[in-house]
Amino acid sequence: MFPTAVSSEPATSSPPPRNVHWGRWVLAVLLLLGLAVGLALQQLDPWLRRKLEQQVTTASHGRYQLRIGHLHTSLRSRSLTLGHVWLRTTTSSTPDSARLPRVRLAVGRVEVAGVGLLALLRRGVVPIDRIAIDSVALQLASLPKTKQGSKLHEQLPVAGVRVGQFWLRQVRGAYGPGPQPMVQLGQGQLSAQDIWISAAGAADSQRVGYAAAVAGQVRGLAVQVPGHKVKLVRGAFTSAQQLLTLDSVVVHPTQPINNQRGKTARISLVLPRLQLTGVRAAQLTRQHFRADILRITAPRLALTVPTVKPPSLHVLLAPYLRECRLKHLEVVGGALRVAGIEQAPVAANVRAWATNIQVLPRQTTRTAIYYAQAWSVRTGRATLNLDAPYYNLSWQQLQADTRPGTLRLTGLRVVPTLSVVALARSKGHQAAHLKLQIPELRMAGVDYRAAQYNRVVQVTSITVPSAQLYTNSDGRFPINPSISVVTPEALGQVPFQFDVRVVRFQHGTIQMTYRAPRDPVPGTLSINRLAITLRNVSNNPKRMGPGSPLVGSASGWLSNRCYATLALRANLLDRSGAHTLQGTFQQTPLAILNPMIVPTRGIAIKSGTVEQIRFAMQLNRAAVRGTMWARYSDLKLQLLNQQERPGFLKRIETSLVNGIFLRDNNPRKPGQPVKPGPIVSARERRFSVFSLWRQGLVSGMLTSAGVPLPLAKKLSESQ
């Protein structure tokens, strides 16, 4: 065997030369790759900026031009930042010019952070942590024309986008063509949380559009609508608190508020504050409006009523809402002025509330009153024209409540705008110059639903305490040529139906003044401590008829010295005007009539005392018939001349009248029955029914005193 040869050189542990060569290549590749990535990232921002600008030009067929001042991306933070972005409409015409409106847009800064790049590559639901857009100025000529029914999530190139936070701050804008845009926004901002733009997000009934919550503010908003300009100083909304507030809303009409009416209403409104709480914004996006409380503070509203009746509120809202409900409405400190109608009402310090308002869906059953379950309205001082322009009606306070069915007016006044002579001259005939003062008027059992739906005034009771009525007329003017409407038959033919169970006047006063042609000194007569009760005041055929007529009773003091009573029965639906009147006058000196008959008739009662007068009259459109039983004693008259003095000839006439015609006493001797006096007087339909009552009393008194019936009839019918 041969021994193995052993090398004399020592052994070494160094790696083979090929391993050293591979490590150097790996390091070199990594360095080159890092350099390439760095160079690529440096070129990514310019490339992406150019790509975005080109994409806008291509997609709009050259209609829009986009410029981005700077763009920065960060893969580490998955963010994108843009600055000094502006978008302009080019002057060149394109096939999409009609569809794409003219736009001028400038954005100071856009930040997009936390983009899910992997989801973006997979075209899934892309998560984004936040999007913030600052300093936006937008001018938009019109809204772009889009395909009907196309939703935002259906137009995305990915399955969806979910944004955690979104801010849009410092926004200014204008909408509309020309130098006078339809909408101008001084400043606004918008924020939203958890925006889920996807089919699932659109189907989520708890979201406002695609967002879990939204909030926004606007300042200096101006909107032009047909015939009006609307300005809003400040507005804010938050879906989380379900709160909408508007501060200082002003509406100005392009034409002034006056009596010149047009086809549309003209409105002037100043609204310091509006607050809407409990707004279900998520339901609003689905055409369902629901809210809890709408508070309107100190609105001042003036409007001109149009010649064409505008559509009802439910008709106006129907194209936009399927449901419209509000739990409570409050109006505080309002003011109202209405022009374009003869009454021209003005009201101050208006307060109102309503509960359970439902405009849509429209109720088929008549349970609501102007969309609400119940209303309560109060006003301060209010005025309106009555028989314009001759009278003003005013009150100090009005209270109406539909729940108990009540209406209360305080400080009610009716005053003429002209003097007695000016009023008669303006009308061209004699006219009653009325002044009415009612401290309080109360209505109970008012059926407001019947008033709205059936146009029926249905009231259980009306109470009027301490009313004062002053009448003044001038006999130097012609008689009114028109037929009087102050009659029972005219009351039964008013153009609307009314049904009042009881009307009560308590402790009233009537002061009558008449200036006769013969004497500048007017005659006066008063009725004091007047109490009137009317039952079944109705023109409803189911209520009114021969078997159930209006029944009235009255009592009072003539000139505060003679107690008198009246009883009335009238069928208001009897076109003949038939009714009956009975009454009594208690003991009094006849001289209480002198303040009226001396200046108007030239007759003075020298002496005479009434022990009792009873009468019963039947009246209709043609005449009055009846009987009077007047028990009196020591009746003496004095005829007077134009100076209201008993001249020589008047003394002779007085002696003849007292000695031949008049019955001094009735009965002539104690123990004898009272000589009845027939009542006969023809009716002049130009006079009111009260004139006919007076004619009957005059006719009965004259015949009771011995005046021949033909002469008494003639004297009673004289003016």
Beta strands, then each sheet from edge to edge (+ up, - down):
strand 1: 64-74
strand 2: 79-89
strand 3: 103-113
strand 4: 125-140
strand 5: 160-175
strand 6: 183-197
strand 7: 211-225
strand 8: 228-238
strand 9: 243-253
strand 10: 266-277
strand 11: 288-297
strand 12: 300-304
strand 13: 323-339
strand 14: 346-360
strand 15: 374-379
strand 16: 382-386
strand 17: 391-395
strand 18: 397-401
strand 19: 406-416
strand 20: 433-444
strand 21: 456-465
strand 22: 468-474
strand 23: 497-515
strand 24: 523-538
strand 25: 550-558
strand 26: 562-570
strand 27: 579-589
strand 28: 603-619
strand 29: 623-639
strand 30: 677-682
sheet 1: 1+ 2- 3+ 4- 5- 6+ 7- 8+ 9- 10+ 11- 13- 12-
sheet 2: 1+ 2- 3+ 4- 5- 6+ 7- 8+ 9- 10+ 11- 13- 14+ 15- 18+ 19- 17+ 16-
sheet 3: 1+ 2- 3+ 4- 5- 6+ 7- 8+ 9- 10+ 11- 13- 14+ 15- 18+ 19- 20+ 21- 23- 22-
sheet 4: 1+ 2- 3+ 4- 5- 6+ 7- 8+ 9- 10+ 11- 13- 14+ 15- 18+ 19- 20+ 21- 23- 24+ 25- 26+ 27- 28+ 29- 30+
end
